[in-house]
C-alpha cells in the first residue's frame, strides 16, 4: 500500500509538474494522483502473483508441506489460531512452518556453535563470508593463475556521492570499478545490481566506468538481485551477459521527473519576486510558475533522457530501438518475463554469474 498525496500538496498550495516519460512510469504518481493508475495496478499484479507463487513453492519445498497449505495459512491465519486455541508461534511449530524459537542471543550462540566464532569481529558473533570469499569456493577444480574476477555491488538507490546504507553512491562504486580495471590481473567484473534506480547522473557515472573496463577487454557480467529497475537497468547496459533471480523485478525503462513549484504558496503568504535578469528565463526558480516555454524545455529534457535510455538498452541487448520502446514505457517486468523479451539472458544467482565469468574469461582462480 502506498500513500497518494495529491490533495496534501494542493492543501499546501504546492503544484507538482510531472515530466515523466513512459505510460507505466509510476514513480511520481503518489505526488500527482489520489489513487493508483490502472497501468500501475496491472503491472504490479503481473509481477506480484508470480513472486508469491515462487515464494509458496520455495516454502513448501523447504518445509515439506503443500503450497496450498501456505496459501490457506496466509488467508485464514486468524481462523487457524482460533480453532487451535493456541498462540501463533505454537501453531507454526505444530504445522512445521518453523522448527522452534530462540531469542537473538540464543540464536547467535547457536550460529557460533554451528559455524564458529568470528575472531576478527569487534563484538561476539558468528563467522560470515563475503561475495569475494565465497567466490573462491566455486569451481575449485580450476588450476592456479594470477587472473581474477572482481565482484562489485551496487546496492540501494543510485545517487551521486559515497556509498552509504541503502544508497549506491556513484562515486564509491566508480572507485571500485576503476580499481578493478586498473589491476592488470582483472579479467572479468561481476556487477551485482540490487537497485530500483535513482539519479541519471549517478547511473551515467557507473555506466561510463564499466565501459572503460570493457575497452580494456574485461568482461562485464551482471547479476541482478531483488530488483534492478530503471537506473538499475541503465547501469547494466554495458554487460556482456545478464543473470537475474527468478523473482527479480527489472525493466522500468523510462524517466521519472516531478518538479514542485510554490507560486500559489508564495502568493498566499504575500511574497512577490522582482529583479533584473540577462535572459528570458534566467531568473526562474521553483518559487515561480512554469510558463509555456519552460514547460516545453522541461518536457524536452525528459524526452531526451528517455530516448537515450532506450538507445542504450537496444544497443546492449542487440535489439532495435522500436522493439525496446515497445517493452519500455516505464513498465516493470519479473525476470522470467524479462528473459522472454530479451532484457536478461539467464535465470540464475550470483554464483552462476561468477562461474560464467570464470569460464568465459578463461580464469583459473577466483
FIRO-689802 format. One line per 2 residues: number of its first residue (from 1); their letters; for each residue y, x, z of N, C-alpha, C. Coordinates in steps of 0.02 Angstrom, whole numbers, always signed. Example, Ala and Ser with C-alpha at 12.3 -4.5 7.8 and 13.67 -1.06 7.14 Angstrom:
2
1 = as = -284,+660,+390,-225,+615,+390,-165,+660,+390; -112,+642,+354,-53,+684,+357,+2,+645,+394
END
This chain:
366
1 = xx = -59,+42,+0,+0,+0,+0,+62,+44,+0; +112,+25,-40,+174,+64,-45,+234,+19,-31
3 = xx = +286,+45,+0,+347,+6,+10,+388,+4,-54; +415,-54,-70,+459,-61,-129,+530,-76,-103
5 = xx = +577,-33,-121,+640,-28,-86,+701,-48,-127; +692,-83,-182,+749,-101,-224,+803,-138,-184
7 = xx = +783,-188,-146,+831,-228,-108,+863,-187,-52; +825,-139,-25,+853,-94,+26,+912,-56,-3
9 = xx = +903,-27,-63,+957,+10,-94,+1015,-35,-113; +999,-95,-136,+1052,-142,-153,+1093,-160,-92
11 = xx = +1060,-169,-35,+1096,-185,+27,+1141,-128,+48; +1121,-67,+32,+1162,-8,+47,+1213,+6,-8
13 = xx = +1213,-37,-59,+1259,-30,-117,+1248,+36,-153; +1184,+54,-160,+1165,+114,-198,+1130,+91,-262
15 = xx = +1153,+115,-319,+1122,+99,-383,+1071,+153,-400; +1011,+132,-420,+959,+179,-441,+950,+172,-517
17 = xx = +963,+227,-552,+957,+227,-625,+892,+261,-644; +851,+227,-682,+784,+251,-699,+783,+279,-770
19 = xx = +771,+344,-776,+768,+377,-842,+697,+404,-855; +648,+373,-823,+579,+395,-832,+554,+383,-903
21 = xx = +506,+423,-924,+476,+417,-990,+402,+402,-982; +380,+346,-1012,+310,+326,-1008,+303,+259,-974
23 = xx = +271,+212,-1008,+265,+144,-981,+225,+141,-917; +183,+191,-905,+141,+191,-845,+168,+239,-791
25 = xx = +224,+271,-804,+251,+319,-757,+284,+282,-700; +249,+277,-645,+269,+231,-591,+300,+266,-531
27 = xx = +312,+330,-535,+335,+367,-476,+399,+340,-446; +444,+314,-488,+508,+290,-462,+508,+214,-451
29 = xx = +454,+180,-468,+451,+108,-459,+468,+84,-388; +446,+119,-336,+464,+95,-268,+539,+90,-256
31 = xx = +579,+127,-296,+651,+125,-287,+685,+76,-334; +649,+51,-384,+681,+9,-435,+651,-61,-440
33 = xx = +597,-74,-401,+564,-139,-404,+552,-166,-333; +535,-230,-331,+516,-261,-268,+441,-270,-261
35 = xx = +404,-254,-315,+331,-258,-313,+302,-211,-365; +236,-205,-365,+201,-161,-411,+201,-191,-481
37 = xx = +214,-149,-531,+211,-172,-600,+139,-184,-621; +130,-225,-671,+62,-239,-695,+29,-177,-724
39 = xx = +68,-134,-758,+40,-72,-785,+14,-27,-729; +53,-22,-675,+32,+21,-620,-29,-8,-585
41 = xx = -29,-74,-576,-87,-105,-544,-150,-94,-585; -144,-101,-651,-201,-93,-694,-229,-22,-691
43 = xx = -185,+28,-694,-209,+97,-695,-238,+117,-627; -210,+91,-573,-237,+108,-507,-305,+77,-496
45 = xx = -313,+15,-517,-379,-17,-512,-431,+20,-553; -409,+45,-611,-455,+80,-656,-481,+145,-627
47 = xx = -444,+176,-581,-467,+238,-551,-497,+227,-482; -471,+179,-444,-495,+170,-376,-566,+144,-373
49 = xx = -583,+98,-417,-651,+70,-416,-704,+122,-429; -697,+165,-481,-746,+218,-491,-749,+269,-434
51 = xx = -691,+283,-404,-690,+329,-347,-729,+300,-288; -719,+236,-275,-755,+202,-221,-830,+201,-235
53 = xx = -848,+188,-297,-919,+188,-315,-950,+257,-303; -913,+309,-322,-937,+378,-312,-944,+393,-237
55 = xx = -894,+372,-198,-897,+383,-126,-958,+348,-95; -969,+286,-115,-1027,+249,-89,-1092,+284,-108
57 = xx = -1096,+307,-169,-1156,+341,-192,-1169,+405,-152; -1117,+444,-140,-1124,+506,-102,-1142,+492,-30
59 = xx = -1110,+442,+0,-1125,+425,+69,-1197,+398,+76; -1216,+356,+28,-1284,+329,+30,-1336,+384,+24
61 = xx = -1325,+430,-22,-1372,+485,-31,-1374,+530,+31; -1315,+545,+57,-1312,+590,+115,-1341,+560,+178
63 = xx = -1334,+494,+187,-1356,+463,+249,-1422,+428,+242; -1451,+426,+182,-1515,+394,+173,-1513,+319,+181
65 = xx = -1458,+288,+159,-1452,+215,+162,-1432,+189,+93; -1427,+124,+86,-1412,+94,+21,-1336,+89,+11
67 = xx = -1316,+96,-52,-1245,+89,-69,-1218,+20,-50; -1259,-32,-60,-1237,-100,-43,-1226,-107,+32
69 = xx = -1264,-70,+72,-1254,-73,+144,-1186,-46,+164; -1164,+6,+128,-1099,+35,+142,-1044,-15,+124
71 = xx = -1051,-49,+67,-1002,-99,+47,-999,-155,+99; -1056,-178,+120,-1059,-232,+170,-1027,-209,+236
73 = xx = -1041,-148,+255,-1012,-121,+317,-936,-118,+312; -910,-98,+253,-838,-94,+244,-805,-163,+244
75 = xx = -838,-211,+211,-808,-278,+204,-815,-320,+268; -871,-313,+303,-887,-357,+359,-893,-320,+425
77 = xx = -853,-268,+432,-859,-224,+490,-852,-262,+557; -802,-306,+562,-791,-342,+624,-851,-387,+640
79 = xx = -877,-420,+589,-935,-463,+600,-995,-423,+623; -1005,-364,+594,-1062,-322,+613,-1059,-302,+687
81 = xx = -1002,-277,+709,-999,-254,+779,-999,-314,+826; -975,-372,+802,-977,-432,+843,-1048,-456,+854
83 = xx = -1086,-458,+799,-1155,-481,+803,-1197,-433,+845; -1183,-370,+839,-1222,-320,+875,-1203,-316,+949
85 = xx = -1143,-344,+965,-1118,-342,+1033,-1115,-270,+1060; -1098,-224,+1015,-1092,-154,+1035,-1028,-126,+1004
87 = xx = -1008,-68,+1027,-948,-37,+1000,-960,-9,+931; -905,+8,+897,-911,+32,+828,-949,+98,+823
89 = xx = -940,+143,+871,-975,+207,+869,-1050,+197,+878; -1068,+155,+925,-1139,+142,+937,-1171,+109,+876
91 = xx = -1133,+64,+844,-1160,+31,+784,-1170,+82,+728; -1120,+126,+719,-1125,+177,+666,-1185,+222,+677
93 = xx = -1197,+241,+740,-1254,+284,+755,-1320,+248,+744; -1322,+184,+765,-1384,+145,+758,-1403,+134,+686
95 = xx = -1353,+134,+641,-1365,+121,+570,-1362,+184,+528; -1368,+242,+560,-1373,+306,+526,-1310,+325,+487
97 = xx = -1253,+296,+505,-1191,+315,+473,-1165,+381,+501; -1177,+392,+565,-1162,+456,+597,-1224,+479,+636
99 = xx = -1226,+544,+652,-1282,+571,+691,-1268,+569,+766; -1205,+572,+785,-1188,+574,+855,-1114,+583,+864
101 = xx = -1092,+595,+925,-1021,+603,+940,-1011,+667,+980; -954,+699,+968,-934,+758,+1006,-858,+759,+1012
103 = xx = -833,+783,+1067,-762,+798,+1072,-747,+859,+1029; -683,+872,+1015,-669,+929,+972,-692,+995,+1003
105 = xx = -680,+1007,+1068,-706,+1069,+1097,-782,+1074,+1091; -818,+1018,+1099,-890,+1018,+1091,-909,+1034,+1019
107 = xx = -872,+1004,+972,-885,+1017,+901,-873,+1090,+884; -818,+1117,+910,-803,+1188,+897,-857,+1233,+924
109 = xx = -882,+1218,+984,-935,+1259,+1013,-999,+1253,+972; -1013,+1193,+947,-1072,+1182,+905,-1066,+1225,+841
111 = xx = -1007,+1226,+810,-997,+1264,+749,-1003,+1339,+762; -978,+1361,+821,-984,+1432,+838,-1057,+1451,+846
113 = xx = -1096,+1408,+877,-1167,+1422,+886,-1204,+1422,+820; -1183,+1379,+773,-1216,+1375,+709,-1196,+1431,+661
115 = xx = -1131,+1448,+661,-1105,+1494,+609,-1074,+1557,+637; -1070,+1563,+702,-1044,+1624,+731,-971,+1620,+749
117 = xx = -950,+1664,+794,-881,+1667,+817,-839,+1709,+770; -780,+1684,+753,-734,+1722,+711,-698,+1773,+756
119 = xx = -718,+1835,+752,-691,+1888,+795,-619,+1904,+778; -597,+1888,+717,-530,+1907,+695,-478,+1852,+708
121 = xx = -500,+1792,+726,-454,+1737,+737,-416,+1746,+802; -354,+1720,+804,-312,+1727,+864,-338,+1682,+920
123 = xx = -368,+1626,+902,-397,+1581,+952,-472,+1576,+941; -507,+1555,+992,-580,+1550,+987,-600,+1496,+937
125 = xx = -632,+1515,+884,-653,+1466,+834,-712,+1494,+795; -738,+1454,+751,-797,+1473,+712,-778,+1508,+647
127 = xx = -825,+1542,+617,-813,+1578,+555,-802,+1529,+498; -754,+1545,+455,-743,+1508,+393,-744,+1558,+335
129 = xx = -738,+1532,+275,-741,+1576,+216,-690,+1552,+165; -655,+1599,+134,-605,+1582,+84,-638,+1575,+15
131 = xx = -599,+1548,-33,-624,+1544,-102,-646,+1612,-127; -605,+1663,-115,-620,+1729,-142,-684,+1758,-111
133 = xx = -692,+1749,-45,-752,+1773,-13,-813,+1734,-35; -805,+1669,-42,-861,+1628,-64,-882,+1646,-135
135 = xx = -832,+1664,-176,-846,+1681,-245,-894,+1741,-250; -890,+1785,-200,-933,+1844,-201,-1007,+1826,-192
137 = xx = -1020,+1767,-166,-1089,+1746,-154,-1120,+1714,-216; -1079,+1702,-267,-1103,+1667,-327,-1130,+1717,-378
139 = xx = -1187,+1700,-407,-1216,+1741,-460,-1223,+1814,-439; -1257,+1826,-384,-1263,+1894,-359,-1307,+1938,-403
141 = xx = -1338,+1908,-454,-1380,+1947,-499,-1338,+1989,-547; -1270,+1977,-548,-1228,+2019,-589,-1226,+2089,-559
143 = xx = -1230,+2139,-601,-1227,+2208,-577,-1155,+2228,-563; -1146,+2283,-528,-1079,+2303,-508,-1036,+2326,-567
145 = xx = -971,+2313,-561,-921,+2341,-606,-855,+2333,-571; -803,+2361,-601,-736,+2356,-571,-701,+2292,-592
147 = xx = -727,+2256,-640,-695,+2195,-663,-696,+2141,-609; -645,+2099,-609,-641,+2049,-556,-607,+1985,-580
149 = xx = -618,+1932,-541,-586,+1867,-552,-536,+1856,-496; -477,+1832,-514,-427,+1812,-464,-430,+1736,-457
151 = xx = -437,+1712,-395,-437,+1640,-382,-370,+1624,-349; -331,+1582,-383,-263,+1565,-360,-258,+1490,-354
153 = xx = -225,+1466,-302,-221,+1395,-289,-149,+1370,-292; -139,+1313,-325,-75,+1276,-323,-90,+1212,-285
155 = xx = -70,+1210,-222,-88,+1155,-177,-25,+1118,-155; -21,+1053,-172,+35,+1012,-149,+87,+1000,-203
157 = xx = +142,+970,-182,+196,+954,-229,+227,+1018,-257; +239,+1018,-322,+268,+1077,-355,+343,+1078,-345
159 = xx = +367,+1133,-316,+439,+1142,-305,+455,+1216,-317; +520,+1230,-326,+540,+1300,-327,+536,+1327,-256
161 = xx = +534,+1393,-249,+533,+1422,-183,+464,+1447,-163; +456,+1459,-99,+394,+1488,-73,+342,+1434,-59
163 = xx = +281,+1457,-50,+225,+1412,-33,+230,+1393,+41; +229,+1328,+54,+227,+1303,+123,+175,+1248,+127
165 = xx = +165,+1221,+187,+116,+1168,+196,+132,+1109,+152; +86,+1091,+108,+95,+1033,+64,+140,+1046,+5
167 = xx = +162,+1108,-5,+207,+1124,-60,+180,+1183,-100; +170,+1173,-165,+151,+1228,-209,+216,+1261,-233
169 = xx = +242,+1306,-191,+305,+1339,-207,+297,+1384,-267; +337,+1371,-319,+328,+1407,-382,+338,+1482,-375
171 = xx = +388,+1502,-334,+400,+1574,-326,+338,+1609,-297; +307,+1577,-247,+248,+1606,-216,+188,+1608,-263
173 = xx = +177,+1553,-299,+120,+1550,-345,+129,+1600,-402; +191,+1605,-427,+205,+1652,-482,+191,+1724,-459
175 = xx = +209,+1740,-398,+196,+1808,-372,+121,+1823,-371; +82,+1773,-352,+9,+1782,-351,-19,+1792,-421
177 = xx = +5,+1751,-468,-19,+1758,-537,+1,+1826,-566; +63,+1846,-552,+87,+1910,-578,+48,+1968,-548
179 = xx = +36,+1964,-484,-3,+2017,-451,-72,+2022,-482; -101,+1965,-500,-168,+1965,-531,-167,+1997,-600
181 = xx = -119,+1976,-642,-121,+2002,-711,-93,+2073,-717; -59,+2097,-665,-36,+2166,-666,-92,+2214,-643
183 = xx = -145,+2186,-615,-203,+2226,-596,-248,+2232,-658; -258,+2293,-682,-295,+2303,-744,-369,+2283,-738
185 = xx = -393,+2274,-676,-462,+2254,-667,-473,+2179,-672; -418,+2141,-672,-424,+2068,-676,-441,+2047,-747
187 = xx = -497,+2015,-755,-519,+1992,-821,-514,+1916,-828; -507,+1881,-773,-502,+1808,-776,-465,+1783,-714
189 = xx = -430,+1728,-723,-397,+1693,-668,-426,+1623,-664; -453,+1606,-606,-472,+1536,-593,-415,+1505,-555
191 = xx = -383,+1456,-586,-323,+1424,-559,-343,+1356,-530; -345,+1351,-465,-364,+1289,-431,-301,+1246,-423
193 = xx = -300,+1189,-457,-241,+1145,-457,-257,+1083,-416; -221,+1073,-363,-228,+1013,-321,-158,+987,-307
195 = xx = -128,+957,-358,-57,+939,-354,-43,+875,-393; +0,+831,-364,+20,+771,-400,+79,+783,-447
197 = xx = +103,+845,-449,+161,+861,-491,+222,+875,-450; +280,+870,-481,+342,+884,-446,+395,+910,-494
199 = xx = +425,+966,-476,+481,+994,-513,+461,+1019,-582; +501,+1000,-632,+490,+1025,-700,+502,+1101,-702
201 = xx = +554,+1123,-668,+570,+1195,-668,+513,+1235,-636; +490,+1211,-578,+434,+1245,-545,+372,+1247,-588
203 = xx = +358,+1191,-622,+299,+1188,-666,+306,+1237,-723; +366,+1242,-751,+379,+1288,-806,+369,+1360,-785
205 = xx = +391,+1376,-724,+383,+1444,-699,+310,+1464,-695; +268,+1421,-667,+197,+1437,-662,+164,+1442,-730
207 = xx = +181,+1395,-774,+152,+1395,-841,+169,+1460,-878; +231,+1481,-874,+252,+1542,-908,+214,+1603,-883
209 = xx = +202,+1606,-817,+168,+1665,-790,+94,+1666,-810; +64,+1607,-814,-6,+1604,-838,-10,+1625,-911
211 = xx = +40,+1606,-950,+41,+1627,-1021,+49,+1703,-1026; +87,+1732,-979,+94,+1805,-978,+27,+1838,-966
213 = xx = -14,+1808,-923,-81,+1834,-910,-124,+1828,-973; -120,+1772,-1007,-160,+1762,-1068,-142,+1812,-1122
215 = xx = -78,+1830,-1126,-57,+1879,-1177,-89,+1947,-1165; -112,+1959,-1105,-147,+2022,-1089,-222,+2016,-1099
217 = xx = -244,+1959,-1125,-315,+1950,-1137,-354,+1924,-1078; -319,+1900,-1027,-352,+1873,-967,-368,+1800,-977
219 = xx = -430,+1782,-966,-450,+1711,-972,-422,+1671,-913; -399,+1610,-928,-374,+1565,-876,-419,+1503,-874
221 = xx = -452,+1494,-817,-496,+1436,-808,-465,+1393,-753; -454,+1329,-767,-425,+1283,-718,-480,+1243,-684
223 = xx = -475,+1238,-619,-518,+1194,-579,-474,+1143,-546; -480,+1079,-566,-439,+1026,-538,-471,+999,-474
225 = xx = -430,+988,-423,-454,+962,-359,-450,+887,-356; -427,+861,-299,-423,+788,-291,-378,+757,-343
227 = xx = -323,+792,-358,-279,+768,-410,-245,+827,-445; -235,+818,-508,-198,+866,-549,-162,+825,-601
229 = xx = -107,+794,-579,-72,+745,-621,-1,+767,-634; +28,+742,-688,+97,+756,-706,+107,+832,-709
231 = xx = +147,+860,-663,+156,+932,-662,+92,+970,-653; +42,+939,-621,-24,+970,-615,-57,+980,-682
233 = xx = -45,+934,-728,-69,+942,-797,-27,+995,-833; +38,+992,-822,+85,+1038,-854,+65,+1111,-841
235 = xx = +50,+1127,-778,+33,+1196,-761,-38,+1214,-782; -77,+1164,-803,-145,+1176,-827,-148,+1189,-902
237 = xx = -93,+1180,-937,-94,+1185,-1010,-111,+1255,-1037; -100,+1310,-999,-122,+1374,-1026,-198,+1385,-1023
239 = xx = -235,+1339,-994,-306,+1351,-980,-348,+1358,-1044; -396,+1404,-1041,-446,+1409,-1093,-500,+1357,-1084
241 = xx = -510,+1335,-1022,-562,+1286,-1006,-543,+1252,-941; -556,+1186,-937,-535,+1147,-879,-595,+1111,-848
243 = xx = -606,+1124,-784,-655,+1086,-745,-618,+1036,-701; -649,+979,-689,-621,+930,-642,-677,+900,-601
245 = xx = -662,+883,-539,-711,+848,-497,-722,+778,-525; -779,+746,-510,-792,+679,-537,-737,+629,-521
247 = xx = -705,+637,-463,-655,+588,-443,-584,+616,-447; -575,+671,-481,-507,+698,-491,-463,+646,-525
249 = xx = -402,+638,-500,-352,+596,-533,-307,+643,-573; -305,+632,-638,-265,+676,-682,-225,+633,-731
251 = xx = -196,+666,-780,-153,+629,-827,-82,+624,-802; -54,+563,-805,+16,+551,-787,+62,+596,-828
253 = xx = +46,+601,-892,+87,+641,-938,+149,+600,-954; +202,+616,-921,+265,+579,-928,+318,+614,-886
255 = xx = +376,+582,-881,+431,+611,-843,+460,+558,-797; +468,+575,-734,+497,+528,-685,+566,+554,-664
257 = xx = +617,+515,-680,+685,+533,-661,+719,+472,-632; +740,+476,-571,+779,+423,-539,+844,+453,-513
259 = xx = +900,+425,-533,+965,+452,-515,+1005,+400,-476; +1017,+411,-412,+1057,+363,-373,+1132,+376,-382
261 = xx = +1171,+324,-386,+1244,+330,-387,+1274,+285,-333; +1332,+305,-307,+1360,+274,-248,+1427,+240,-261
263 = xx = +1441,+222,-324,+1507,+194,-339,+1521,+130,-300; +1471,+88,-292,+1481,+25,-256,+1493,+38,-181
265 = xx = +1456,+86,-154,+1465,+103,-84,+1534,+133,-72; +1557,+176,-119,+1623,+206,-112,+1678,+152,-116
267 = xx = +1669,+105,-161,+1717,+51,-168,+1719,+8,-104; +1661,-3,-75,+1655,-46,-16,+1691,-15,+44
269 = xx = +1686,+52,+51,+1718,+84,+108,+1788,+109,+92; +1812,+96,+31,+1881,+111,+13,+1895,+182,-7
271 = xx = +1846,+215,-40,+1856,+283,-63,+1866,+283,-139; +1921,+314,-161,+1936,+320,-233,+1936,+393,-252
273 = xx = +1924,+407,-316,+1922,+476,-341,+1973,+485,-397; +2006,+542,-395,+2054,+560,-448,+2059,+635,-450
275 = xx = +2081,+662,-506,+2087,+734,-512,+2097,+756,-584; +2094,+820,-596,+2104,+849,-662,+2039,+883,-685
277 = xx = +2017,+868,-746,+1957,+898,-773,+1972,+926,-842; +1930,+972,-865,+1942,+1003,-931,+1899,+973,-986
279 = xx = +1853,+928,-968,+1811,+896,-1018,+1799,+824,-997; +1775,+784,-1043,+1769,+712,-1033,+1728,+694,-972
281 = xx = +1672,+731,-962,+1627,+714,-907,+1625,+769,-853; +1674,+813,-856,+1673,+871,-811,+1679,+854,-737
283 = xx = +1710,+797,-722,+1721,+780,-652,+1671,+731,-623; +1617,+717,-662,+1570,+666,-637,+1525,+693,-583
285 = xx = +1511,+651,-533,+1459,+665,-483,+1429,+599,-462; +1375,+599,-423,+1339,+537,-408,+1378,+486,-366
287 = xx = +1438,+503,-345,+1478,+452,-311,+1513,+405,-360; +1506,+420,-425,+1539,+381,-476,+1488,+345,-521
289 = xx = +1513,+295,-557,+1470,+257,-602,+1449,+299,-662; +1394,+280,-693,+1371,+312,-754,+1395,+270,-813
291 = xx = +1437,+300,-855,+1461,+263,-914,+1410,+268,-971; +1426,+237,-1027,+1379,+234,-1083,+1361,+304,-1109
293 = xx = +1411,+348,-1113,+1398,+415,-1138,+1351,+454,-1092; +1365,+451,-1027,+1322,+485,-979,+1252,+455,-979
295 = xx = +1248,+390,-987,+1183,+357,-989,+1141,+385,-1046; +1172,+394,-1104,+1136,+422,-1162,+1116,+495,-1149
297 = xx = +1160,+532,-1116,+1145,+603,-1102,+1084,+608,-1056; +1084,+570,-1001,+1029,+574,-954,+964,+550,-986
299 = xx = +969,+498,-1026,+909,+472,-1060,+881,+524,-1108; +925,+561,-1141,+902,+613,-1188,+867,+670,-1151
301 = xx = +889,+685,-1091,+856,+737,-1052,+783,+718,-1038; +774,+656,-1017,+706,+633,-1003,+663,+632,-1066
303 = xx = +692,+609,-1122,+654,+605,-1184,+634,+675,-1209; +680,+723,-1203,+665,+791,-1225,+610,+822,-1182
305 = xx = +613,+811,-1116,+562,+839,-1072,+493,+808,-1087; +493,+743,-1101,+430,+708,-1117,+401,+735,-1182
307 = xx = +443,+743,-1232,+420,+769,-1296,+390,+839,-1288; +423,+880,-1249,+399,+948,-1236,+332,+947,-1201
309 = xx = +325,+904,-1152,+263,+897,-1114,+205,+878,-1161; +216,+827,-1202,+163,+805,-1249,+143,+862,-1295
311 = xx = +192,+899,-1321,+176,+954,-1366,+134,+1007,-1331; +151,+1023,-1269,+112,+1074,-1232,+40,+1051,-1224
313 = xx = +30,+988,-1204,-38,+963,-1194,-76,+961,-1260; -43,+939,-1314,-75,+935,-1379,-98,+1004,-1402
315 = xx = -55,+1054,-1394,-74,+1122,-1413,-131,+1148,-1370; -127,+1135,-1305,-179,+1159,-1259,-247,+1128,-1273
317 = xx = -248,+1063,-1289,-311,+1027,-1298,-332,+1023,-1371; -297,+1058,-1415,-313,+1059,-1487,-316,+989,-1515
319 = xx = -267,+948,-1497,-262,+880,-1522,-193,+871,-1554; -185,+817,-1590,-121,+804,-1622,-71,+775,-1571
321 = xx = -8,+781,-1588,+45,+752,-1546,+34,+677,-1538; +16,+644,-1593,+7,+571,-1592,-52,+551,-1547
323 = xx = -106,+590,-1549,-164,+574,-1507,-147,+580,-1432; -111,+632,-1414,-93,+641,-1344,-42,+588,-1322
325 = xx = +5,+573,-1366,+54,+522,-1348,+21,+455,-1334; -33,+441,-1369,-68,+377,-1361,-100,+372,-1291
327 = xx = -122,+428,-1263,-154,+426,-1197,-106,+449,-1142; -45,+464,-1160,+5,+487,-1112,+39,+426,-1080
329 = xx = +104,+421,-1089,+140,+364,-1062,+143,+362,-987; +127,+418,-954,+126,+420,-882,+63,+391,-851
331 = xx = +13,+374,-892,-47,+342,-866,-92,+392,-830; -119,+372,-773,-166,+415,-737,-237,+398,-757
333 = xx = -280,+449,-756,-350,+442,-776,-395,+473,-724; -452,+443,-712,-503,+475,-672,-539,+526,-717
335 = xx = -565,+579,-686,-590,+636,-725,-642,+618,-777; -687,+572,-759,-740,+554,-807,-710,+523,-870
337 = xx = -657,+484,-862,-623,+456,-921,-581,+510,-955; -551,+554,-916,-511,+608,-945,-554,+654,-988
339 = xx = -616,+664,-969,-661,+704,-1010,-674,+670,-1077; -683,+605,-1076,-696,+568,-1138,-638,+572,-1187
341 = xx = -577,+576,-1161,-519,+578,-1206,-494,+650,-1216; -530,+699,-1189,-515,+768,-1204,-464,+802,-1160
343 = xx = -446,+773,-1103,-398,+806,-1059,-431,+858,-1015; -496,+851,-1003,-534,+903,-968,-596,+919,-1009
345 = xx = -625,+977,-995,-684,+999,-1034,-750,+982,-1000; -751,+986,-934,-815,+979,-900,-805,+954,-829
347 = xx = -852,+913,-806,-852,+890,-737,-887,+943,-694; -851,+969,-645,-879,+1021,-603,-827,+1043,-552
349 = xx = -849,+1082,-503,-805,+1105,-450,-783,+1177,-457; -755,+1203,-403,-729,+1271,-404,-784,+1322,-417
351 = xx = -843,+1310,-390,-899,+1357,-402,-916,+1361,-476; -917,+1303,-509,-931,+1302,-581,-878,+1340,-620
353 = xx = -816,+1332,-599,-761,+1366,-634,-767,+1442,-626; -783,+1464,-566,-790,+1536,-554,-849,+1565,-593
355 = xx = -905,+1530,-592,-964,+1553,-630,-949,+1555,-704; -915,+1504,-730,-897,+1502,-801,-852,+1562,-817
357 = xx = -802,+1574,-774,-756,+1630,-787,-794,+1696,-788; -841,+1705,-743,-879,+1767,-741,-920,+1777,-804
359 = xx = -954,+1725,-826,-998,+1731,-884,-958,+1740,-948; -901,+1707,-954,-864,+1710,-1017,-813,+1767,-1018
361 = xx = -807,+1802,-963,-764,+1861,-962,-804,+1925,-954; -870,+1918,-958,-916,+1975,-951,-904,+2013,-886
363 = xx = -894,+1973,-834,-882,+2003,-768,-948,+2011,-731; -958,+2068,-702,-1020,+2083,-667,-1014,+2076,-592
365 = xx = -953,+2078,-566,-945,+2070,-495,-883,+2028,-483; -886,+1981,-436,-829,+1937,-422,-789,+1964,-364
END
